[in-house]
Amino acid sequence: MNDFIGTGWSFPPHFNKYTGNVDMVSGQDEIEGSLRILFSTNLKERLFHPDFGCDLRRFNFSNNNNATILRIQSLVSSNIKEYEPRIILNSVNVNVDELLDGKFVIHIEYTIKNTNSKYSMVYPYYM
């Protein structure tokens, strides 16, 4: 399974003070770290990949309505499908109940392609 998914740095990076090495993750943790990076990256933030990222900050001052929810769901779905080829996206739901407190929550359900294992992930976005 790890050959398909790979192994990478933990996110955020954490250095082991005893070995001096970066802590590594694999499997589902590697995929969720990759998704967190995708969700937290703004457009043009990466010099050599300016189109990478969800750019969720554009919703910081959006109205709390169904149109905003649908735009967030669409943006997250299209970015996951483009930048995370190891999974099949089953659903994306956005909860804006706490929007007045400066937070919305993205809940995704996905299946890892080579194992057919289903997982869910919750990503709170703080404005």
N, C-alpha and C positions, 0 to 999 in steps of 0.2 A: 504494500500500500504506500509506503513512504517514498518508493522510487517514483511513483506517479505524482504524489503530492509535493515531495521535496522536503528539504530542511532549510530553515533560514533563521536569521536573528530574531530574538524575541522583540515584541513591540509593546511599549517603548524599549529600546535597547537597554540591557542590564549587564554590567560587567561583574564577573565573579571575582571577588577580591582575593580568593585563595589561589586560583589558577591564572588570573589575569586575562582570561578568555571571555568572549561574549557568550551569554546564555543562548542556546539554540532551541528552536521548537520545530516540531514536525506534526504531521497528521492534521487533525481538526484544528489544533491550536495554530498551526501555520496558516491555514485557510482563514480563520477568524482574524488573525493578525493582519493578513493581507486585506481583508474587508475593512478593518478599522482604518488602515492607512488610506484606502480608497475613499472612505467616507470623510476622513478628516483633512484631505488634501484639497486645496483650492485650485481652480484653473490657473494656468500659467505659473504655478508655484515651482514646478520642476522645469528647469531650463531645457533639457533635452526631450521632455515629454509634456509640452504645454497643454495638451488636451486631457491629460490624466487628472482624475479627481472628480468628486461630486459637486464641489463648490456650493455646499449647503448654506454658506453665509448669505447667499443671495435671498434667502427666505427670512432673514433676521427681522425685517420690518413688513413682512407680508400679512395679509388679512387672514384671520382664523376662519377659513371657510373650506368647502369641499373642493374648490378649484385649486387652492394651495395644496391640499392633501394629495390630489391627483397629480399635480406637477411634481411633488416630491417623490411619490411612488414611481412615476414614469422615469424621472431622472435616476433614481437609485437602481431601478430595474435595468435600464439601458446600460448604465455603467458596469453593473455586475456582469451582465451578459458579454460586454466587450472586454473587460479586464480580468475576469476570473473564470478561465476556461475549465477549471477542475471541478466545477459544480454545475448542477442544474437548479435554477431558481424556481422554487415552487410557489412562493407568494411573498409579497411585500405589503405590510400594513403600517400606517403612520398614525400615531396617537397624538393628538394636539390638546389633550385635556389640560396639560400643564403649560400651555403656551404663554399664558399671562405671567407665569413664573419664569419665563425665559427658557423653556425646554420643550422639545418634542421628541418622541420616541419612535424609532424605526424598528420594526420587528420583521425579520426575514426568516423564511423556512427554505431549506435547500437540501439537495441530495448530492453526495459526493459521487461523481460519475463512475469510478472504477469499483466502488464497493456497494453502491446502492444504499448506503447508510444515510438516514435522514437526521438532520439537525436543525436547530433553530438558534437564532442569535438576536439579542436585543442591543441596540445601539442608541444610547441617549445623546441627543445633540443639544448642547447648552449654548445659547446665544449670548 
